[in-house]
Amino acid sequence: MSSDSRFAGSIPQVYDTVLVPMMFLDYADDVASAVAAGTPHDVLEIAAGTGAVTRALHRLLPTVEITATDLNPPMLDRAAEMLPPSDRVRWLLADAQDLPCEDGTFDAVMCQFGVMFFPDRPRAYAEAHRVLRPGGRFVIASWGRIEDNEAALAVEEALATLFPDDPPRFLRRTPFGYTDLDLVRVELEGAGFTSVDARWVEHRSRPTSAQDIAVAHCQGTPIANLLAERGVDPAHATAEMARVLEDRLGPEPFSGRLSASIVVATHA
């Protein structure tokens, strides 16, 4: 597993307590609503992370059966901790590119901000298609351009200030690196999906201090892995980033533009 995809150590807790509330919750509701519109009984979530969409769909459709999967055990552990015990939610360690599920098992597959991390997206999309029943829907959320996501852009600019000779490019390379909706359609149609509806959705990030934005990204994303590889103390990097961000964003809590695509594809 590459450092871009490894969420371990303290990353899951910081990710869930700081980054998810700051940026993910409105989109979790969007994904859950798109899934619920198909009135599913059995739902598979791939790259579930710490379970933001799992919780949203469980609230919206409390009788739905959810199998939530992820490649990182610590993320699933955190997700299970944050959802009250339910016999309708099953947590499963699984690679989205090689799902341990029978053909035609689910009415819907959902994935929030995970497809950008897949080394072989066409294979993962083919797997999603395989486990869906005919007429089932695949719902994806994926971040838009980093230039259209103001907090992330500010973090990238801060990293360029702190590491002028070789700034970490994780944000632009991975979470904000899958933004061509024509490519998304081609890849999904190539996997057998039809009626691919892709649209841009904008929200605002929750007002958050420069300190918490720095904590979220330096300690709650794989940027922490990149800093460790460079021998950089995460606490020091967080403090320095917070200083740069406050200079750029001001001392008041910052709320910036968020942009992501919501894609609904139908099983042929």
N, C-alpha and C positions, 0 to 999 in steps of 0.2 A: 504494500500500500504506500502510495506517495505521500510526502509530507503535506501536500495540498488537500488530501482526503482524510488525514488522520486526526480524529477528534478524541483525545485521550487525556489522562491526568486531570487537571482542574478545568480544562476547556469546557466540558459539557455543563458544569454548574454555572460558570460565568456566562456562557452562551445562552443558557435558559433563563437566567435571572436578570441579565442586562440587555443582551442583544435582541432576544426574541420580543420582549415587551417594547423595545425601541422601534423595531422595524417590521416584525413578522405578523402581528396579531390580526390586522385588518385583512391581510392577504390570506391568512388561515381561514377567516370567515368566508372570504370569496371562494376559496377552493372547496370548503365544506358545503357551501350553498350550491355550487355547480355540481358537486357529487350528489347532493340530496335531491336535486331536480330530477334525477333519473330514478328516484324511489328505489334505491338498491336494498338488498337484504345482506349480501356478502360483499365486503369491500377490502381490498388489499392496498396498503400504503407502502410504497417503496421509498427508501432514504428518509425514514420517518424522523430522524434526528431525535430531539428531546420531546417530540409528540405534540407540537402546537396544533397541527391539523387534526391529529387523533383526538385531542380534547375538544376541539371545535365541532367535529362531526359527532362525537359522542354526546355532546350537549344538544345538538340540533336533531339528531335521530337516535334517541337513547336505546332503541331496540335493534339497531343495525349491528351486524357481526363484523368486527374489524380485526384484520390480521396486519399488524404494524411491523415492518421489517427495517433493518439497517445493517450496514456492514461494520459499524463500530459498536462493540458491546457496551462501553461506558455511556454512549448516547442512549441506548435502549434502557440501560439501568436507570438513568435519570428520568426518562419518559415514564417508566413504570412507577417510579416514586411519586411523580407529580399527578398521576391519575388515580382516583380512588379505585380500589380493587373492583373489577367487573368481570363477570363470566362471559361478557360479550366482546372483550378485547384480549387478543393473544399477541404476545411479543415474540418475534422470531428473528434470530440472527441470519441474515441472508444477503447475498450479492444480487443486485437488481439485474445483472447480466446473466445470471444462472439461478433462477428462482426454483426453490424446492417445492413446487406446487403442481398439481395436476392440471391438465388442459381444461379450459372452460369452467373454472371453479368460481369465478367472481363476477358480480354485476358491474363493478367499477374498480378502477385502479387510480390512485391519486399520488401525487408527488409534489411537494412544495419545496422549491429551491434546492433540489437534489440533482436534477438531470445535468446541470453544468459540470458536476464532478465525475460523471461516468466516462471512463476511458473509451468505451465503445457504445455510444448512444444508440446506433441502429440495432445493435444486439439487444440492448436493454428494452428498446421499443418493441422488438420482435417478441421478447419474453412477456412484456405486458399484454401484447395482442394475444399471445398463446393462452394465457391464463384467464382471459376474459371470455364470457359467454357472448354469443352473437347478439348484437344490439347494445352491448355494454359500452361504457364510456371511460376514457382515459383523460384525467384532468391534471394539468401541469401548471405550476407557477414557476417562472424563471425571471431573474432580474434583467432589467433593461440596461442601457449604456451607463457606464459609471458617471458620465457627464450629466445624466438625468437623475442621479441619486446623490443628493448634496452632501450628506454626512459621509458616505463612502469616498466621494471625491475629495473632501477635506482631509480624510485620513490618508489617502494616497498622496496628496500634496504635502502633508506633514511628514510622511515617510521619505519623500524626496528631499525634504529639508534636513532630516536627521541622518539620512544615508545618501549624500549627494553623489558619491562615486558609484554606488550600486544599490539603488532603492529596491526593496522587495516589490515584486509585481503581482503578487498573489491575487489581489482584488480584481485588477483588470484582466488577468489571465484566466481566472477560474469562475468565481461567482458572477462577475459582470462580463463574462467572455462569450456568452451564447445569446446573441441579441438579434440575429437575422431570422425574422419570422418566415421568410421564404425557405430558408434552410430547414427550419423546424417542420414546416409542412412537407417538404420533400422527404425528410427522414421518417416522418410518421406515415406518410402514404407508402413509402417503400417497405414499411413493416406491415402493411395491410390495412391501415386505418383509412376511413373515409370521413367525409363531412368534417374536415378539420377547421374549427372556428378559433381564430387567434386574434386577441385584442389586447391593446395596451390599457393598463389600469393604473391610475395615480392615486397615491395617498400622501399623507404627511407623517414623518417620523414623530414619535412621542417626544415632547420637550425633554431634553437630556443635557446634562452638564458636559463641558469639555472633558472633565475627569472621567465620567462614565463612558463617554464615547471612546476615550483612549483605553479604558479597562476592557470594554467590549471587544475591541479589535486586537489589542496586544495580548490579551489573555483569554479571549473567548472565541477565537478563530484560529485556523492554521498559521496565521502570522506568528503566533507563539512558537510554532515548530521552526519557522524560518529564523526567528530571533535566537532560539536555542542553538541551531546549527551554526550561527555566527558567534556564539559565546556571549550573547548580549543578555544581561540580567533583565527579566521581564518587568520587574518593579521599576527599574531605572528607565527602561524604554517607555513605560506607561507614563511616568512623571514627565519625561521630556516631551512626549507626544501631547499630553494634556496642556503643557505650557504653550506649545506651538498652536494647538487648536484654539486655545483661549485668545491668543493674539489674533487669530484669523476670524473667529466666530463671535468673540466678545464674552463677557462674564456671565451673561444671562443664559438660562437653558435654551438650547438650540432645537428648532423644529424645521426640518428641511423636506424638500420634495423627494418622494419615492416614486419610482416607475418600474413596473414589472409587467410581463405578459401573462395572461391567463389563456390557456389553450385547452379546448375540449375536442377530443377526437373520438370517433365512433367506430366500434368494431364492425367490420363488414359482415 
